[in-house]
Amino acid sequence: MGGQLKTDKKGSYYTVKLVSKSTQNNGGSGTVNIYKVYQDGTYKSKYKKLGS
């Protein structure tokens, strides 16, 4: 699968980008969200929740 293991104050993580193929096919970037996925299985969105 590949990817680069990075580290921040919460620990080591991989970055995972969630994309929509249908949005890409209609000319958009397709990016739905980007997550930091930590080695312990927890994850955090790069983007703030709406209304936050």
N, C-alpha and C positions, 0 to 999 in steps of 0.2 A: 504494500500500500504506500509505503514511503512517508515522507514528511520529516519535519525537523522538530526535535524535542526542544522545547524552550522552558525557561524557569522564571517564575515571579515569586512574590512573597507568600503565595498559597502553595507553591510547589511546582513540580514539573508537569507540563501539559503539551498537547498537540492542538493545532488549530484546525477546525473542521468547518468547511463552507457548505451550507445547504443551498442548493440551486433548484429552480423550477425550469424544466426543459421546455414547457409550453411558453413561458415568458421569454426564454431565449429564442425560441422559434418565431416569436412575434417581434423580435428586434431589441428586447430589453437585455439587461445584464443577467437576469435570472436569479440574482442573489436574493435569498429569502432571509437568511440570517447567517452569522458567523459565530462559532462557539469555541471557547477554550475548554478542552476536555482533559481533565486531570487524571493522573495515573490511578487514583483511588476510585475513579468512576464518576466523580462529581463533574458538573459542567456549569459554565457561565456564559451568557450571551454577551457579545461585544457591544450590542446596542441596549440602551436603557428601555425598560418596559414603557409602553405608551401610558401617559398619565403620571409618570414618575418625575 
